[in-house]
Amino acid sequence: MDFAHSPRAREYIERVAAFVDTEIVPREHDYLRALRGRADRWAVPPLIEDLKAKAREQGLWNLFLPDERYGAGLSVTEYAPLAELMGRSPIAPEVFNCNAPDTGNAEVLLHYGSDEQRERWLEPLLEGRIRSAFCMTEPDVASSDATNMEATAVLDGDEVVLDGRKWWSTGIGHPDCRFVIFMGLTDPGADRHRRHSMVLVPVDTPGVRIERMLPVLGYLDEPYGHGEVSFTGVRLPRDAIIAGPGRGFEIAQGRLGPGRIHHCMRLIGMAERALEMACRRATARTAFGKPLANLGGNRERIARARIAIDQARLAVLHTAWLLDTAGPLGAFGGLSQVKASVPAMVQSVVDTAIQLHGGAGLSDDTPLAGFLAAARALRLADGPDEVHLGVVARLELGKYRERT
């Protein structure tokens, strides 16, 4: 593999880096003040729309899609460093219209949606006029094994009827969230990976109810949020099913592969910014007559953080290259490796940065506490560490099974 960035990627790297550094990061505090100074904390501050308009004018829009009809036409490997740059700020992904779960939902609609579904949902999503959510995880079963899913999507003539409860539905709190993708059990008697369907559900459909918004280590992550959503006798036309009944797992695997690596890319950006903040703090602050960098093993911690970030980046780039050259099956093991390793690495790096910042690192004066919550949550989201480690172990042990 050649780790050098393509000329096209280098151009985008320069442009995205400049936009993040000059337009987004300087306005983070304004954004937080506007968000938390409103009576409705789920309303989006106007500066987000201003930044989105600027990004779109500069052609920094829908960078995640390799299909040039809809996005920038970048490969996963070319997009990787751009997602890393976006990870430096909590608001950057939406500014470039590259925010999860919208990116994953867009990919589902692009690859599996009908022409009518694309026209109704994909086009406004890619224009940034609406947002979306993904409803898969359930509160009453161990959702690390998705075959446990109890929510149903039952066929009834020309309709599909949805019943069940989902939670950790990211994005459901956004005021512009207009639809969710719901995954439910359709045929309990079918093969275990042909039992489920994915259904497009407008959020204003009768029977859909947002029960509550769930905090992550005290953060509600407004204005996106993570909600618990109930579906009670929700009736939709049969053509709301994506790609037809029983294809839910197939779609999920196609969706989660790129989604997992996008998370890892953004996490590396978080780690880079955290380390940068740690180093600035360690060299600027003095205690007991010495810079913080020279106290308590901090030099070693900083060195280990640098090594860990660089190792993680190389692993992510390699997996991105595998996705581009060998597809999701060829990148299967690599995806599990980075998903299990990168969030844990970031959690450690951010913790070091918080320690060097003292009480300030626990406050909203820096993005570090939010980074820590995000990294910890992503050790569960899109599959917990244990599931991915199990995949890596199975593939590794499979090399040594006796052949008959």
Backbone hydrogen bonds, N-H to C=O, Kabsch-Sander energy under -0.5 kcal/mol:
donor,donor_aa,acceptor,acceptor_aa,energy
3,F,1,M,-0.6
10,R,6,S,-2.8
11,E,7,P,-2.0
12,Y,8,R,-2.0
13,I,9,A,-2.9
14,E,10,R,-2.2
15,R,11,E,-2.0
16,V,12,Y,-3.2
17,A,13,I,-2.5
18,A,14,E,-2.0
19,F,15,R,-2.0
20,V,16,V,-2.8
21,D,17,A,-2.5
22,T,18,A,-2.4
23,E,19,F,-2.6
24,I,19,F,-1.4
25,V,20,V,-2.8
27,R,24,I,-1.6
28,E,25,V,-1.5
31,Y,27,R,-2.5
32,L,28,E,-2.6
33,R,29,H,-2.6
34,A,30,D,-2.5
35,L,31,Y,-2.8
36,R,32,L,-2.8
37,G,33,R,-1.2
38,R,35,L,-0.7
41,R,39,A,-0.8
43,A,40,D,-1.6
48,I,45,P,-1.9
49,E,45,P,-0.6
50,D,46,P,-1.8
51,L,47,L,-2.4
52,K,48,I,-2.6
53,A,49,E,-2.3
54,K,50,D,-1.9
55,A,51,L,-2.6
56,R,52,K,-2.5
57,E,53,A,-2.3
58,Q,54,K,-1.6
59,G,56,R,-1.6
60,L,55,A,-2.8
61,W,59,G,-1.0
62,N,96,F,-1.6
63,L,96,F,-0.6
65,L,62,N,-1.1
68,E,66,P,-0.7
70,Y,67,D,-1.7
71,G,67,D,-2.7
72,A,62,N,-1.3
73,G,65,L,-1.9
74,L,65,L,-0.7
79,Y,75,S,-2.3
80,A,76,V,-1.6
82,L,79,Y,-0.7
83,A,79,Y,-2.4
84,E,80,A,-2.0
85,L,81,P,-1.7
86,M,82,L,-2.1
87,G,83,A,-1.8
88,R,85,L,-1.2
89,S,86,M,-1.6
92,A,89,S,-0.8
95,V,91,I,-1.5
96,F,92,A,-1.7
97,N,94,E,-1.8
98,C,93,P,-3.6
102,D,99,N,-0.6
103,T,99,N,-1.6
105,N,101,P,-2.5
106,A,102,D,-2.7
107,E,103,T,-2.1
108,V,104,G,-2.1
109,L,105,N,-2.4
110,L,106,A,-2.6
111,H,107,E,-2.4
112,Y,108,V,-2.8
113,G,108,V,-0.8
113,G,109,L,-1.1
118,R,114,S,-2.6
119,E,115,D,-2.3
120,R,116,E,-2.4
121,W,117,Q,-2.6
122,L,117,Q,-1.0
123,E,118,R,-2.4
125,L,121,W,-1.5
126,L,122,L,-2.7
127,E,123,E,-1.3
128,G,125,L,-1.0
129,R,124,P,-2.1
130,I,124,P,-1.0
131,R,176,D,-2.6
133,A,179,F,-1.5
134,F,170,T,-0.6
135,C,181,I,-3.2
136,M,134,F,-0.7
143,S,141,V,-1.3
145,D,142,A,-1.7
146,A,144,S,-0.7
148,N,145,D,-2.4
149,M,146,A,-1.6
152,T,163,D,-2.9
153,A,185,L,-2.5
154,V,161,V,-2.4
156,D,159,E,-3.2
159,E,156,D,-1.6
160,V,236,L,-2.5
161,V,154,V,-3.0
162,L,234,V,-2.7
163,D,152,T,-1.9
164,G,231,F,-2.3
166,K,229,V,-3.0
167,W,137,T,-2.4
169,S,227,G,-2.2
170,T,168,W,-1.4
171,G,225,G,-3.1
172,I,169,S,-1.5
173,G,224,Y,-2.3
174,H,171,G,-1.3
174,H,224,Y,-0.7
177,C,174,H,-2.1
178,R,131,R,-2.4
178,R,176,D,-0.5
179,F,131,R,-0.8
180,V,201,V,-2.3
181,I,133,A,-1.7
182,F,180,V,-0.6
182,F,199,V,-2.8
183,M,135,C,-2.0
184,G,182,F,-0.5
184,G,197,S,-2.3
185,L,151,A,-3.2
186,T,195,R,-3.4
187,D,195,R,-2.1
190,A,187,D,-1.6
194,R,191,D,-3.0
197,S,184,G,-2.7
199,V,182,F,-2.8
200,L,240,A,-2.7
201,V,180,V,-2.8
201,V,199,V,-0.5
203,V,178,R,-1.9
205,T,202,P,-1.8
208,V,205,T,-2.0
209,R,207,G,-0.5
209,R,230,S,-2.4
211,E,209,R,-0.8
211,E,228,E,-2.5
212,R,228,E,-1.2
214,L,226,H,-3.6
216,V,219,Y,-3.4
217,L,215,P,-0.6
219,Y,216,V,-2.1
220,L,218,G,-0.5
224,Y,221,D,-1.6
225,G,221,D,-2.3
227,G,169,S,-1.5
228,E,212,R,-2.7
229,V,166,K,-2.7
229,V,227,G,-0.5
230,S,209,R,-2.9
231,F,164,G,-3.2
232,T,207,G,-2.1
233,G,231,F,-0.6
234,V,162,L,-2.3
235,R,233,G,-0.6
236,L,160,V,-2.1
238,R,158,D,-2.8
240,A,237,P,-2.3
241,I,238,R,-1.9
242,I,198,M,-3.1
243,A,241,I,-0.6
247,R,244,G,-1.1
248,G,196,H,-2.8
251,I,247,R,-2.3
252,A,248,G,-2.6
253,Q,249,F,-2.4
254,G,250,E,-1.7
255,R,251,I,-2.3
256,L,252,A,-3.0
257,G,253,Q,-1.4
259,G,255,R,-1.6
260,R,256,L,-2.7
261,I,257,G,-1.7
262,H,258,P,-2.3
263,H,259,G,-2.0
264,C,260,R,-1.9
265,M,261,I,-2.3
266,R,262,H,-2.4
267,L,263,H,-2.4
268,I,264,C,-1.7
269,G,265,M,-1.3
270,M,266,R,-1.8
271,A,267,L,-2.5
272,E,268,I,-2.5
273,R,269,G,-2.2
274,A,270,M,-2.6
275,L,271,A,-2.7
276,E,272,E,-2.4
277,M,273,R,-2.5
278,A,274,A,-2.4
279,C,275,L,-2.7
280,R,276,E,-2.2
281,R,277,M,-2.3
282,A,278,A,-2.8
283,T,279,C,-1.6
284,A,280,R,-1.5
285,R,281,R,-2.1
287,A,290,K,-3.0
290,K,287,A,-1.7
292,L,285,R,-2.2
293,A,282,A,-2.2
294,N,291,P,-2.1
295,L,292,L,-1.9
298,N,295,L,-1.9
299,R,293,A,-0.6
301,R,297,G,-1.9
302,I,298,N,-2.6
303,A,299,R,-2.5
304,R,300,E,-2.8
305,A,301,R,-2.1
306,R,302,I,-2.3
307,I,303,A,-2.3
308,A,304,R,-2.6
309,I,305,A,-2.5
310,D,306,R,-2.1
311,Q,307,I,-2.4
312,A,308,A,-2.4
313,R,309,I,-2.6
314,L,310,D,-2.0
315,A,311,Q,-2.0
316,V,312,A,-2.5
317,L,313,R,-2.8
318,H,314,L,-2.2
319,T,315,A,-2.1
320,A,316,V,-2.7
321,W,317,L,-2.4
322,L,318,H,-2.1
323,L,319,T,-2.4
324,D,320,A,-2.1
325,T,321,W,-2.3
326,A,322,L,-3.4
327,G,322,L,-0.8
327,G,323,L,-0.8
330,G,326,A,-1.0
331,A,327,G,-1.6
332,F,329,L,-1.1
335,L,331,A,-2.8
336,S,332,F,-1.6
337,Q,333,G,-2.2
338,V,334,G,-2.5
339,K,335,L,-2.2
340,A,336,S,-1.8
341,S,337,Q,-1.7
342,V,338,V,-2.6
345,M,341,S,-2.0
346,V,342,V,-2.6
347,Q,343,P,-2.5
348,S,344,A,-1.8
349,V,345,M,-2.4
350,V,346,V,-3.0
351,D,347,Q,-1.9
352,T,348,S,-1.9
353,A,349,V,-2.0
354,I,350,V,-2.7
355,Q,351,D,-2.3
356,L,352,T,-1.9
357,H,353,A,-1.3
358,G,354,I,-1.0
358,G,355,Q,-0.5
360,A,357,H,-1.2
361,G,358,G,-1.3
362,L,359,G,-1.4
363,S,359,G,-0.5
363,S,360,A,-1.0
366,T,363,S,-0.6
369,A,363,S,-0.6
371,F,367,P,-2.3
372,L,368,L,-2.5
373,A,369,A,-2.2
374,A,370,G,-2.3
375,A,371,F,-2.8
376,R,372,L,-2.5
377,A,373,A,-2.4
378,L,374,A,-2.0
379,R,376,R,-1.3
380,L,377,A,-1.9
381,A,377,A,-2.4
383,G,380,L,-1.0
385,D,379,R,-1.6
387,V,384,P,-0.8
388,H,384,P,-1.6
389,L,385,D,-3.0
390,G,386,E,-2.0
391,V,387,V,-1.8
392,V,388,H,-2.3
393,A,389,L,-2.6
394,R,390,G,-2.4
395,L,391,V,-2.4
396,E,392,V,-2.3
397,L,393,A,-3.1
398,G,394,R,-1.8
399,K,395,L,-0.6
399,K,396,E,-1.1
400,Y,397,L,-1.9
401,R,398,G,-0.7
